[in-house]
Amino acid sequence: MLSKKATCNSHGQDSSYFLGWKEYEKNPYHPLTNPSGIIQLGLAENQLSFDLIESWLESHQEAMTLKKDGVLMFKELALFQDYHGLPAFKSALAEFMSEMRGNKVEFNPEKLVLTAGATSANETLMFCLTDPGDAFLLPTPYYPGFDRDLKWRTGAEIVPIHCSSNNGFKITKQALEKAYNNAKKRNLRIKGVLITNPSNPLGTSMTRDELDILINFIASKDIHLISDEIYSGTVFASPGFISVKEVIKGRDDVSNKVHIVYSLSKDLGLPGFRVGAIYSEDDLVVAAATKMSSFGLISSQTQYLLSVMLSDKDFTMKYIMENKKRLEHRHRIFVDGLESAGIKCLNSNAGLFCWVDMRHLLKSKTFEAEMELWKKILFQVGLNISPGASCHCQEPGFFRMCFANMSTDTLNLALQRLNNFVEADDTNCTHRRLSSLPKWVRRLFAFSSQMGSSPFAFLSKVRTLDKTQHPCVNALNPSGLAVSS
Ligand SMILES: Cc1ncc(COP(=O)(O)O)c(C=O)c1O
């Protein structure tokens, strides 16, 4: 009964990324009402600085009640439906975007297109730049939502640029060329590269070198670059954030080919407000995207409220600094907690998540083993995390874990659960390993642990003893075989 579009599976809803959310919704953790429920570590939400926004709202009742200089703006806002957006909001957003980039670059409000979040911004750009069947190259691992946002309704294709753990998943010229050639072999028309900087799921910002490689690549192939900079305000440690806008200064050959996506969902923690934007120097892209934006506008009262908030420079400066401090602190707690459980993650300086390496916990180096571990962690440990496979990572055993969408207590509980799991897994592994050893070696392990010693230390002690002095020696090695340490 439904259209092909409605029923095709390029939406990606069956990915473990979305399935994990569904399981969480069936059994969400709550400290009082459901203490054994699932803790959500699969949602990149920033809840660390709500108090700052709430206290601004408390002290700006005029904006909250849609008044300006004592006059109610209700009728004006209720009737406003211009798809170019409220000029005051576009100016405030353009300035906020500059501020987020340390005022090293400027954004012209006339080149901004407002959209209902970055989801809509990314899809709109794909509609503007691709025809069905055309392809964009994306470095892996990438945000699982891109399969839905970029491909589903537009009919565009994603070709992965495979990045590797060997160099911290950085983009290289070789990886770009390889992806390009693969797409060519498949007879796909390549229209551009799409990156997220800082990266979701890696939590790292791109270096100047990486950005230069990318710009030179798109210039040489005469294709577009979309830079999704939705996490630009989350860079809490060095190296700082470099926007692609900075890198293309003076590069007239590419300035019309580079398009930036932004949103207030992460930096301000307002995903429910659905505020996003496209920034492009290409007037044709701006005009086409503006026409298309009528399918996903931002409501005028949201624009009005945020225009007042973002124009308050004291507030925005304080918010940006404090939010970064809190993210850095949270990140430290999380990374330290993982380390105590013997788990490492990619060195990161941004984002609301870590890219966690659990390869040592896999039964084998396969995606089946990754899925098995994910299910164990979801159903037995009670944590929803996102497997690397859902981010199209090529190496099994990596997981994205979010750390900014819950209280510190809940995060500590999540870390405790993970720690208990790893310890139990260690014991199980030891048991598994021991059961394959000869009986006398198993006895040696059992005796030595009863004596509070390691098997080797215990062995060197008993070797110095005469059998008659220590009956354990006979019990341990009834076969009488020589035991070497
Ligand atoms: C890289 C990236 N782009 C886009 C989005 C969608 O954001 P929005 O809520 O603004 O639609 C997300 C959300 O997680 C994201 O991580």
The ligand as an SDF file (V2000), in Angstrom:
LIG
                    3D

 16 16  0  0  0  0  0  0  0  0999 V2000
   27.2270   15.0160   12.8430 C   0  0  0  0  0  0  0  0  0  0  0  0
   25.7650   15.2860   13.0710 C   0  0  0  0  0  0  0  0  0  0  0  0
   25.0680   15.9440   12.1260 N   0  0  0  0  0  0  0  0  0  0  0  0
   23.7480   16.1810   12.2780 C   0  0  0  0  0  0  0  0  0  0  0  0
   23.0570   15.7730   13.4060 C   0  0  0  0  0  0  0  0  0  0  0  0
   21.5940   16.0860   13.5360 C   0  0  0  0  0  0  0  0  0  0  0  0
   21.4290   17.2200   14.3520 O   0  0  0  0  0  0  0  0  0  0  0  0
   20.0660   18.0350   14.5060 P   0  0  0  0  0  0  0  0  0  0  0  0
   19.4800   17.6570   15.8310 O   0  0  0  0  0  0  0  0  0  0  0  0
   20.4630   19.4840   14.4960 O   0  0  0  0  0  0  0  0  0  0  0  0
   19.1850   17.6920   13.3790 O   0  0  0  0  0  0  0  0  0  0  0  0
   23.7460   15.0930   14.4120 C   0  0  0  0  0  0  0  0  0  0  0  0
   23.0520   14.6130   15.6120 C   0  0  0  0  0  0  0  0  0  0  0  0
   23.5170   13.8090   16.3790 O   0  0  0  0  0  0  0  0  0  0  0  0
   25.1380   14.8440   14.2400 C   0  0  0  0  0  0  0  0  0  0  0  0
   25.8550   14.1960   15.1640 O   0  0  0  0  0  0  0  0  0  0  0  0
  1  2  1  0
  2  3  1  0
  2 15  2  0
  3  4  2  0
  4  5  1  0
  5  6  1  0
  5 12  2  0
  6  7  1  0
  7  8  1  0
  8  9  2  0
  8 10  1  0
  8 11  1  0
 12 13  1  0
 12 15  1  0
 13 14  2  0
 15 16  1  0
M  END
$$$$
